[in-house]
Amino acid sequence: MFGTVPCAFRIVAGDTYSYEAEKCKDVENTEEEREIAIRKYKPLTEEEYGEGYGGLQTPAMPTTRLEVEKSSTGVSSWPKLLQKPLLKVPLTSKHDLKGFACGVRSAIVKIDGEWFRLKGCGNNDIGFPIRVNKFNKEIRGCMFPDTAARELHMSNTVAKILKPVGFLGANEPLGWYAYEAFPQTLYLEKKGDPPKWTECKGEKYLLPKVVRCCGLFKINGDRRLDCHVLNGLELLLPRICDGMDMKEVLAAFPTDRMGLKESAPQPTGDLISYSFEITWHMSMFDKFPKAGQGDSSPLNALAGASKLRELLKERAPSFPSKSILPSGKGDEELWIAYDKCTPKNVELMHTKNPIGASDDAYPKTPDPAWAKLWTKCQKVLEEHYSKAPNATTAAALLPYIYYRFGYECGTIQRAMTDNGVSWGTYEDPLGYHCNAHANNLVLLAEDAKNHNGTFLAPLDLDMSFTQDNFIFSHYVMDGKKIKKAAKKDDGKWSTYLKQEVTGFLKTLSGDMGGSTGVTNVSPLPKNMLPLKIALRDVMAKAFWTAYSKEKPEIEVDPKLRAPAYALLKMALIMTSKCIA
């Protein structure tokens, strides 16, 4: 349920602070504070900061700042190994602690039976390089004083919001490191054809006035919903449903579903993006997204969860040693969508379709070291499926899992919307941002406590903010510039929240362009795409049911938790080499 790619840490110079909620508060949303926030959208200048700082961009968000009173009083209660700043370093170098990489700039460690996340502990194992682009340059691999404080404080805020509805947050805030600046010469520049970010050596830099930070959290889970869990489950579909005629799945869709007559139902992401999003937003013009409001009729074309449960025939999947296909050799042509696609931009390579064994996105089989755990999970599933014909509980686990995932995501989003919190959705000179997406939830550890039988928990709240401290109601975009508005626009908050919910829904639906944080890559034999689409339908419909505060079609079933987690562990094994 946690990391699988090893990494190493070394103790380095710096300061350590503990998060104390009573010593962290939002400043008042005044004109003076709004102007302070707006200035952060401009790159630093050498006139103000000195040589080397010119053009350096630090994070900016449409919110007033947090006022933090620094304190180290709580640090002594942490595990001793975490009480001094830790930085990711190469495994082959001298190090003080080992853990697992869980993101380019983050890692997790297990100490005394508990897991902790370090967010901002180095860009992979190369410290804090400067990434250079056409417009500015930025330091990568770290957090900063304001983003570290925001992640810690909003993690605490959102956890309080979710507790009454039986949910946990993914991260329990502990504190942060403020690293002492050290000399570096590494830069990241786009090179090659197609161009991609490449490490380059250049002029030495220190830049101590821009403090690099790392947030520390005790965690309840680590594997991301999209790239680890959903992609892993979908790579298992050929084995879970081995022997089933995929044409049977078509009966789960309403008869008027576009493409159904050709046995190629319209992908869920397309239906959400081209039908639902437009219809719902038009019906919600100038309105706050209250539960159950607006025209959601395009969702009537989604496959039904209960129908799919009746139709689906599952079996305990065998360990894949050569291919994701039970009788495959690892050289099969695989598809992520119906249409052929040959992208030229490296950042869109995940949309190439179909893909072959020579492509980077082609699914790798798991390391044989996982076979023992796989066999254990397989036995749990075999027992579940053997009892199913005589039990009242439906045998099929996939519709149950996907429905509960969708319902939980909708419940989380609704709780944040109703409590005046945005995950981080807004427009600024760099474009549109939406931090509400499928990779910003983790799968809870199976032994996590104090929840209502839930699977998921939200994280990555360093871009989140509250309605009370939202500043863009007072400003307008003029091309690439932010200008003060003639009068306050109270509708802008509602507009961004509506974009947030549909943005989140698109990533769950498998929309390939919904977010740069989600790739939705799980290549399959072309004949299995209707099953993948049906499951994404189930998740999308459940999301909207929960967001509309309606009762679930499929309730939490404690009897299904053990077999569900057995299947989920297999999914994580399928994506064990993936770093989010």
C-alpha positions in Angstrom: 0.0 0.0 0.0 3.1 2.2 0.1 6.2 2.9 -2.0 8.2 0.4 -4.0 11.0 2.4 -5.7 14.0 2.7 -3.2 15.7 6.0 -2.5 18.2 7.3 0.0 18.4 10.4 2.3 21.3 12.3 3.8 21.1 14.7 6.8 21.9 18.2 5.6 22.2 21.7 7.1 19.0 23.6 7.9 16.2 24.2 10.4 13.3 22.1 11.5 9.9 23.5 12.6 6.7 21.8 13.9 3.3 22.7 12.6 1.0 24.0 15.3 -2.5 24.9 14.1 -3.0 27.7 16.6 0.2 29.4 15.3 -0.8 29.4 11.7 -3.7 31.7 10.5 -4.9 33.5 7.4 -4.3 37.2 7.4 -7.3 39.4 6.8 -8.3 39.8 3.1 -7.5 43.5 2.8 -6.5 45.5 -0.3 -3.0 45.7 1.0 -2.7 41.9 1.5 -4.2 41.3 -2.0 -1.6 43.5 -3.6 1.2 41.5 -1.7 -0.3 38.3 -3.2 -0.5 39.8 -6.7 3.1 40.9 -6.7 4.2 37.2 -6.4 3.0 36.6 -9.9 5.9 38.7 -11.2 9.4 37.1 -11.4 12.1 38.3 -9.0 14.4 41.0 -10.2 18.1 41.6 -9.7 17.4 45.1 -8.6 15.4 43.9 -5.6 17.2 40.5 -4.8 20.6 40.7 -6.3 22.7 38.9 -9.0 21.3 35.6 -10.2 17.7 36.2 -9.0 16.5 37.9 -12.2 13.7 36.0 -13.9 13.2 33.5 -11.1 9.5 32.7 -10.5 8.3 31.5 -7.2 4.8 30.0 -6.6 1.8 32.4 -6.6 -1.8 31.6 -5.8 -5.0 33.7 -5.8 -5.2 33.9 -2.0 -3.9 36.1 0.8 -0.9 34.7 2.8 -0.8 32.6 5.9 0.8 34.1 8.9 3.0 31.5 10.6 4.7 31.8 14.0 7.8 29.5 13.7 8.2 27.0 16.5 10.3 23.9 17.0 8.6 22.8 20.3 6.9 19.8 18.7 9.9 18.4 16.9 11.2 16.5 19.9 8.1 14.2 19.7 9.0 13.1 16.1 11.0 10.0 15.4 14.7 11.0 15.9 15.6 10.2 12.3 13.3 12.9 11.1 14.3 15.7 13.5 17.1 17.0 11.2 16.6 18.0 7.5 16.8 15.1 5.1 17.6 15.4 1.4 17.2 12.7 -1.3 20.6 11.5 -2.6 21.7 8.7 -5.0 21.4 5.2 -3.5 25.1 4.7 -4.3 26.3 7.7 -2.3 26.8 8.1 1.4 23.4 8.2 3.2 21.8 8.2 6.6 18.4 6.7 5.8 16.5 4.7 3.1 13.0 5.1 2.0 10.9 5.0 -1.2 10.3 7.6 -3.9 6.6 8.4 -4.3 7.0 11.4 -6.6 9.7 13.4 -8.4 10.1 15.7 -5.4 8.7 13.5 -2.6 9.4 10.3 -0.7 8.2 8.2 2.1 9.9 6.4 5.0 8.8 3.8 7.5 10.0 4.3 11.1 8.8 2.3 14.1 5.9 0.8 12.2 4.6 4.2 11.0 4.9 5.8 7.5 5.9 9.5 6.9 5.9 11.6 3.7 8.6 14.2 2.9 7.3 16.5 0.2 10.0 18.7 -1.3 13.1 16.7 -0.4 14.8 17.0 -3.7 14.2 16.6 -7.5 14.7 12.9 -7.7 18.2 12.6 -6.3 19.8 15.8 -7.8 18.9 18.4 -5.2 17.1 21.6 -6.3 17.9 22.3 -10.0 16.8 25.4 -11.9 14.3 24.7 -14.7 14.6 27.2 -17.5 11.8 28.0 -20.0 10.9 30.7 -22.4 9.4 33.0 -19.9 11.2 32.5 -16.6 13.1 30.1 -14.5 12.1 28.2 -11.3 13.7 26.1 -8.6 12.4 22.5 -8.7 12.3 19.7 -6.2 11.2 21.6 -3.1 8.5 23.5 -1.5 8.8 27.1 -0.3 7.9 28.8 3.0 4.4 29.8 1.9 3.6 26.6 0.0 4.8 24.4 2.8 2.7 26.3 5.3 -0.3 26.1 3.0 0.0 22.3 2.5 0.3 21.8 6.3 -2.5 24.1 7.3 -4.9 23.1 4.6 -4.3 19.4 5.2 -5.4 20.1 8.8 -8.4 22.2 7.6 -9.6 19.6 5.1 -9.2 16.7 7.6 -11.6 18.6 9.9 -14.1 19.1 7.1 -14.0 15.4 6.2 -14.2 13.9 9.6 -18.0 14.4 10.1 -18.6 12.4 6.8 -16.3 9.6 7.9 -13.2 10.3 5.8 -9.5 10.7 6.6 -7.1 13.1 5.0 -4.1 11.4 3.4 -1.5 13.5 5.3 -1.5 14.4 9.0 0.8 17.5 9.3 3.9 17.4 11.4 6.1 20.3 10.2 8.7 21.4 7.7 12.4 21.6 7.0 14.0 24.9 5.8 17.2 23.9 4.0 20.4 25.9 4.2 21.3 26.9 0.7 24.1 24.9 -0.9 26.0 25.5 -4.2 24.6 23.7 -7.3 25.3 23.8 -11.0 22.4 21.7 -12.4 19.8 23.1 -14.7 16.8 21.5 -16.5 16.3 22.6 -20.2 14.2 21.3 -23.0 16.3 19.5 -25.6 16.0 16.8 -28.2 13.4 15.9 -30.8 10.8 15.7 -29.5 12.1 18.1 -26.8 12.1 16.9 -23.2 13.5 18.2 -19.9 17.2 17.3 -19.8 19.8 17.8 -17.0 22.5 20.3 -18.0 25.4 21.7 -16.1 25.8 25.5 -16.0 26.9 28.4 -13.8 27.1 27.8 -10.1 24.2 29.2 -8.0 23.3 29.5 -4.3 20.3 31.9 -4.1 19.9 31.8 -0.3 17.1 34.4 -0.4 14.7 31.8 -1.9 14.4 29.3 1.0 13.9 25.7 -0.1 11.5 23.8 2.2 10.2 20.3 2.7 6.8 19.4 4.3 6.6 16.5 6.7 3.5 14.4 7.3 2.4 11.2 8.9 0.4 9.4 6.3 -2.6 7.1 5.9 -1.7 5.9 2.4 0.5 6.6 -0.6 -0.5 4.9 -3.9 -2.3 7.4 -6.2 -5.8 6.7 -7.5 -5.0 7.3 -11.1 -1.5 6.2 -12.0 -1.3 3.3 -9.5 -4.8 2.1 -8.6 -7.0 2.6 -11.7 -4.3 2.0 -14.2 -3.3 -1.2 -12.3 -6.9 -2.4 -12.2 -7.4 -1.8 -15.9 -4.2 -3.6 -16.8 -5.7 -6.6 -14.9 -8.9 -6.6 -16.9 -7.8 -9.2 -19.4 -7.0 -11.6 -16.6 -9.9 -10.8 -14.3 -12.5 -11.3 -17.1 -10.6 -14.0 -19.0 -13.0 -16.0 -21.1 -15.9 -13.6 -20.9 -17.4 -12.4 -24.2 -16.9 -8.6 -24.1 -20.1 -8.1 -26.2 -22.0 -9.1 -23.1 -20.7 -5.9 -21.4 -22.6 -3.7 -24.0 -25.9 -4.6 -22.3 -24.8 -2.4 -19.4 -25.1 0.7 -21.5 -28.4 2.5 -22.3 -29.5 1.7 -25.8 -29.1 5.3 -27.0 -25.4 5.5 -26.1 -23.4 6.9 -29.0 -21.4 4.2 -30.8 -23.1 1.3 -29.1 -24.4 -0.1 -32.4 -20.8 -0.4 -33.6 -19.8 -2.1 -30.3 -17.7 1.0 -29.6 -19.5 3.0 -26.9 -18.4 6.7 -26.7 -15.6 7.0 -24.1 -16.8 8.3 -20.8 -14.3 11.2 -20.9 -15.7 12.4 -24.3 -19.3 12.2 -23.0 -18.4 14.3 -19.9 -16.3 16.8 -21.9 -18.5 17.3 -24.9 -22.0 16.8 -23.5 -22.3 16.9 -19.7 -19.8 19.8 -19.0 -21.4 22.1 -21.6 -25.0 21.3 -20.7 -24.4 21.6 -16.9 -22.4 24.8 -17.1 -24.9 26.5 -19.3 -27.8 25.5 -17.0 -25.7 26.8 -14.0 -24.8 30.1 -15.4 -24.3 32.7 -12.7 -25.3 30.1 -10.0 -23.4 28.6 -7.0 -23.1 24.8 -7.4 -25.6 23.6 -4.8 -26.3 19.9 -4.5 -28.7 18.6 -7.2 -28.9 21.8 -9.2 -28.4 22.1 -13.0 -29.1 19.9 -16.1 -27.2 16.7 -15.7 -29.3 14.8 -18.2 -26.3 13.7 -20.4 -25.3 11.4 -17.5 -28.4 9.3 -18.3 -26.3 7.8 -21.1 -23.8 6.2 -18.6 -23.7 2.5 -17.9 -25.5 1.3 -14.8 -23.5 -0.1 -11.9 -26.1 -2.7 -10.8 -26.5 -3.9 -14.4 -22.8 -4.3 -14.8 -22.5 -6.2 -11.5 -25.1 -8.7 -12.8 -23.3 -9.1 -16.2 -19.6 -9.3 -15.2 -17.9 -12.6 -14.8 -14.7 -12.3 -12.7 -12.0 -14.7 -11.7 -8.9 -14.5 -9.5 -6.2 -13.3 -11.9 -3.0 -15.4 -12.3 0.4 -13.7 -12.0 1.5 -12.1 -15.3 5.0 -13.3 -16.2 5.1 -12.4 -20.0 2.1 -10.2 -20.8 -1.0 -8.6 -19.3 -2.9 -11.1 -21.5 -3.3 -14.6 -20.0 -1.9 -16.3 -23.1 0.1 -13.4 -24.4 3.8 -13.2 -25.2 4.3 -9.5 -24.5 4.3 -8.4 -28.1 0.6 -7.7 -28.6 -0.8 -4.5 -30.1 -2.6 -2.6 -27.3 -5.0 0.3 -27.3 -5.9 3.1 -24.9 -8.8 4.5 -27.1 -10.5 3.6 -30.4 -8.8 6.1 -32.6 -5.2 6.0 -33.9 -3.0 8.8 -32.6 0.7 9.6 -33.3 1.6 12.7 -31.2 4.8 14.7 -31.9 4.9 16.5 -28.6 6.8 14.5 -25.9 4.3 15.7 -23.3 1.5 14.0 -25.2 3.3 10.7 -25.8 0.9 9.0 -23.4 -1.8 9.5 -26.0 0.0 7.4 -28.7 -2.5 4.8 -30.0 -2.0 1.9 -30.5 1.2 1.0 -28.8 3.7 -1.8 -29.3 6.2 -3.6 -27.1 9.0 -1.1 -28.1 7.0 1.9 -26.8 7.9 3.4 -23.3 4.2 3.2 -22.3 3.9 -0.5 -23.0 3.0 -2.2 -19.8 5.8 -4.0 -18.0 5.2 -7.3 -16.2 5.8 -7.2 -12.4 9.1 -8.3 -10.8 8.9 -12.0 -9.9 9.6 -11.0 -6.2 5.9 -10.0 -6.0 4.7 -13.5 -6.8 4.4 -14.6 -3.2 2.1 -11.7 -2.2 0.2 -12.2 -5.4 -0.5 -15.8 -4.6 -1.7 -14.8 -1.1 -4.2 -12.3 -2.7 -5.2 -14.8 -5.3 -6.3 -17.3 -2.6 -8.4 -14.6 -0.9 -10.1 -13.9 -4.3 -10.6 -17.6 -5.1 -12.4 -18.0 -1.8 -14.6 -15.0 -2.5 -15.6 -16.1 -5.9 -16.2 -19.7 -4.8 -18.7 -18.5 -2.2 -20.5 -16.0 -4.4 -23.1 -18.3 -6.0 -24.5 -19.1 -2.6 -24.2 -15.6 -1.1 -26.4 -12.5 -1.2 -23.5 -10.3 -2.1 -22.8 -9.8 -5.8 -19.6 -11.6 -6.9 -18.2 -8.9 -9.2 -15.8 -6.7 -7.3 -14.8 -4.3 -10.1 -18.2 -2.4 -10.3 -18.3 -2.3 -6.5 -14.8 -0.8 -6.3 -15.3 1.7 -9.1 -18.7 2.8 -7.7 -17.3 3.4 -4.3 -14.3 5.3 -5.7 -16.6 7.6 -7.6 -19.0 8.1 -4.7 -16.1 8.9 -2.3 -14.6 11.4 -4.7 -18.0 13.1 -5.1 -18.5 13.2 -1.3 -15.0 14.7 -0.7 -15.6 17.4 -3.4 -19.0 18.2 -2.1 -17.7 18.6 1.4 -15.0 21.0 0.2 -17.4 23.0 -1.9 -19.9 23.4 0.9 -17.2 24.5 3.3 -15.8 27.2 1.1 -12.6 25.4 0.1 -11.1 25.1 -3.4 -8.6 22.3 -4.0 -6.8 24.9 -6.3 -8.8 25.9 -9.4 -8.3 29.3 -11.0 -6.9 31.1 -14.1 -3.7 33.2 -14.0 -1.1 34.3 -16.5 0.2 30.7 -16.9 -3.3 29.4 -17.8 -6.0 27.4 -16.1 -5.1 25.3 -13.0 -7.2 22.6 -11.4 -5.6 20.5 -8.5 -8.8 18.5 -8.1 -7.9 15.4 -10.1 -7.7 11.6 -9.7 -4.0 11.6 -8.9 -4.5 13.8 -5.8 -6.2 11.0 -3.9 -4.4 8.0 -2.4 -5.6 4.5 -1.5 -5.9 4.2 2.3 -3.7 1.5 3.9 -5.8 -1.6 4.5 -5.3 -1.2 8.3 -6.1 2.6 8.4 -8.3 3.5 11.4 -11.1 5.9 12.1 -13.0 6.0 8.8 -16.4 4.8 7.5 -15.1 1.9 5.4 -13.7 4.3 2.8 -10.9 3.6 0.3 -9.6 7.0 -0.5 -8.1 10.1 1.0 -7.2 13.5 -0.5 -3.8 15.2 -0.6 -1.7 17.8 -2.4 -3.3 20.9 -0.9 -0.5 23.3 -1.5 -2.6 25.2 -4.1 -5.8 25.1 -2.0 -7.5 28.2 -0.5 -10.7 29.4 1.2 -13.4 31.6 -0.1 -12.7 34.1 2.6 -9.2 34.6 1.4 -9.8 34.3 -2.4 -8.5 37.5 -4.1 -9.4 37.1 -7.8 -12.9 38.4 -7.2 -11.1 41.8 -7.1 -9.1 41.4 -10.3 -9.5 40.6 -14.0 -7.2 39.0 -16.6 -6.1 41.3 -19.4 -4.2 39.1 -21.7 -1.3 37.8 -19.7 -1.6 40.6 -17.1 -3.7 40.7 -13.9 -5.4 44.1 -13.4 -7.6 45.4 -10.6 -11.3 45.1 -11.4 -13.6 48.1 -11.3 -15.8 46.3 -8.8 -15.7 43.0 -7.0 -17.1 40.0 -8.9 -18.6 37.6 -6.4 -19.6 35.2 -9.1 -15.9 34.3 -9.9 -15.7 32.0 -6.9 -18.7 30.0 -8.0 -17.4 29.9 -11.6 -14.1 28.3 -10.4 -15.8 25.8 -8.2 -18.0 24.7 -11.1 -14.8 24.3 -13.2 -13.2 22.4 -10.3 -16.0 19.8 -10.1 -16.2 19.2 -13.9 -12.4 19.1 -14.1 -12.3 16.4 -11.3 -15.0 14.4 -13.0 -13.2 14.5 -16.4 -10.0 13.0 -14.9 -12.1 10.2 -13.3 -13.8 9.6 -16.6 -10.6 8.9 -18.4 -10.4 12.2 -20.4 -6.9 12.2 -21.9 -6.6 16.0 -21.8 -8.4 16.7 -18.5 -5.2 17.4 -16.5 -1.5 17.4 -16.8 -1.4 15.5 -13.5 -3.3 12.5 -14.9 -2.4 10.4 -17.9 -5.1 7.7 -17.8 -2.8 5.2 -19.5 -3.8 1.6 -19.3 -3.4 0.0 -22.7 -5.6 -3.0 -23.4 -6.6 -5.3 -26.3 -9.1 -3.3 -28.4 -12.0 -5.6 -27.7 -11.8 -4.8 -24.0 -12.2 -1.1 -24.3 -16.0 -1.3 -23.7 -15.4 -2.8 -20.3 -12.9 -0.1 -19.3 -15.5 2.5 -20.5 -18.3 0.9 -18.6 -16.3 0.9 -15.4 -15.4 4.6 -15.9 -19.1 5.3 -16.5 -19.9 3.7 -13.2 -17.3 5.8 -11.4 -18.5 9.1 -13.1 -22.1 8.4 -12.3 -21.3 7.6 -8.7 -19.3 10.8 -8.4 -22.3 12.9 -9.5 -24.7 11.0 -7.2 -22.5 11.9 -4.2 -21.9 15.5 -5.3 -25.7 15.9 -5.6 -26.1 14.4 -2.1 -28.1 11.5 -3.3 -28.1 8.1 -1.7 -25.7 5.6 -3.2 -26.8 2.8 -5.5 -24.1 0.6 -4.0 -23.6 0.9 -0.2 -20.4 0.2 1.7 -20.2 -3.6 2.3 -17.7 -4.7 5.0 -17.8 -8.2 3.7 -16.2 -7.1 0.5 -13.3 -5.1 2.0 -10.9 -8.0 2.3 -11.4 -9.4 -1.3 -11.4 -5.8 -2.6 -8.1 -5.1 -1.0 -6.7 -8.3 -2.4 -7.6 -7.2 -5.9 -6.3 -3.7 -5.2 -2.9 -5.0 -4.0 -2.6 -6.9 -7.3 -3.3 -3.7 -9.1 -0.5 -1.9 -7.2 1.8 -4.7 -8.1 1.0 -4.1 -11.7 2.1 -0.4 -11.3 4.8 -1.0 -8.7 7.5 0.6 -11.0 5.5 3.8 -11.5 6.5 7.0 -9.7 3.6 9.5 -9.6 
